[in-house]
Amino acid sequence: MGIYDFAGRLVDTVDTDFNGFYEAIEPSTSTYNCPLRPGPCPNMYRFVGNDPGQPGHLNRSYNPRFRTIATNFQAWPGLFTTTDTAPTQVAAVAIAPGSTQVGPVDCDPRR
């Protein structure tokens, strides 16, 4: 999971467990002069599931068998935000051995 700021800069990279769960603690903002009663401003992050990374900072956990999915979320001070960025498999069928399939489909019955 790649987390990018409003300008498209990589802020954090988080690995998920098998079920896709992860936790990330990011600052809501560094600006404290918003016209809001609490004071601090909210921030905006772009969460990228199965993030390939950026040139010079490739993501070692990127898996080309899954699609990349991204969406924006607001980060408010003192608020826990649940995000849903579940990538799906690119190929859902297994082709006979010796085929042109790039990678095997993950179908381990023990999981």
C-alpha positions in Angstrom: 0.0 0.0 0.0 1.6 3.3 -1.1 0.4 6.5 0.6 0.9 9.7 -1.3 0.3 13.4 -0.3 -1.7 16.0 -2.2 1.3 16.7 -4.4 1.9 13.1 -5.4 4.9 12.5 -3.2 5.3 9.1 -1.6 4.8 9.6 2.2 4.6 6.0 3.4 4.6 2.4 2.3 2.7 -0.1 4.3 2.6 -3.9 3.9 -0.7 -5.7 4.5 -1.4 -9.1 5.9 -2.9 -12.0 3.8 -6.4 -10.5 4.3 -5.4 -7.0 3.2 -5.5 -5.4 6.7 -3.0 -2.7 7.5 -2.5 0.2 9.8 -0.8 3.5 9.1 -0.5 6.6 11.2 -0.1 9.7 9.2 -0.2 13.4 10.2 -3.5 15.2 9.6 -1.7 18.4 8.7 1.0 20.8 9.6 -1.2 23.8 9.1 -3.0 25.1 12.2 -4.8 28.3 10.9 -7.9 26.9 9.4 -11.2 28.6 9.9 -12.5 25.6 11.9 -13.4 25.6 15.6 -10.7 22.9 16.5 -8.0 24.8 14.6 -6.0 22.1 12.7 -6.8 21.6 9.0 -7.5 18.2 7.4 -5.1 16.7 5.0 -5.6 14.6 1.8 -3.9 11.3 1.0 -4.0 9.1 -2.0 -4.0 5.4 -1.0 -2.6 3.1 -3.8 -3.3 -0.7 -3.3 -0.7 -2.9 -5.0 1.5 0.1 -5.6 4.2 -0.4 -8.1 6.2 2.5 -6.6 8.0 5.4 -8.2 11.2 5.6 -10.3 14.1 5.1 -7.9 11.8 3.8 -5.2 10.1 0.7 -6.5 7.8 -1.3 -4.2 9.3 -4.7 -3.4 5.8 -6.1 -2.6 4.2 -5.2 -5.9 2.6 -8.2 -7.5 1.7 -7.9 -11.3 -0.9 -10.6 -10.9 -3.2 -8.1 -9.1 -4.5 -4.8 -10.4 -3.5 -1.5 -8.9 -6.3 0.5 -7.3 -6.2 4.0 -5.8 -8.5 6.4 -4.1 -8.3 9.6 -2.1 -9.1 9.9 1.6 -9.2 12.9 4.0 -7.2 12.8 7.3 -8.9 14.8 10.0 -7.2 15.4 13.4 -8.3 12.8 16.0 -10.4 10.8 13.5 -9.9 7.1 12.6 -10.6 6.5 8.9 -11.4 3.1 7.4 -10.1 2.7 3.9 -11.1 0.1 1.3 -8.6 -0.5 -1.4 -8.9 -4.2 -2.2 -7.1 -5.2 -5.5 -8.5 -8.1 -7.5 -6.6 -10.7 -9.5 -5.8 -9.8 -13.1 -6.3 -13.4 -14.2 -8.9 -15.6 -12.7 -8.3 -18.8 -14.7 -5.4 -21.2 -14.8 -4.1 -22.1 -18.2 -2.4 -25.5 -19.0 1.3 -25.8 -18.2 3.6 -24.3 -20.8 1.1 -21.6 -21.6 1.7 -17.8 -22.0 0.4 -17.0 -18.5 2.8 -14.5 -16.9 2.4 -15.8 -13.4 0.4 -18.7 -11.8 -2.9 -17.8 -10.3 -2.8 -17.9 -6.4 -5.2 -20.8 -5.6 -3.7 -22.3 -2.4 -6.5 -24.3 -0.7 -4.7 -24.0 2.7 -5.5 -20.3 2.9 
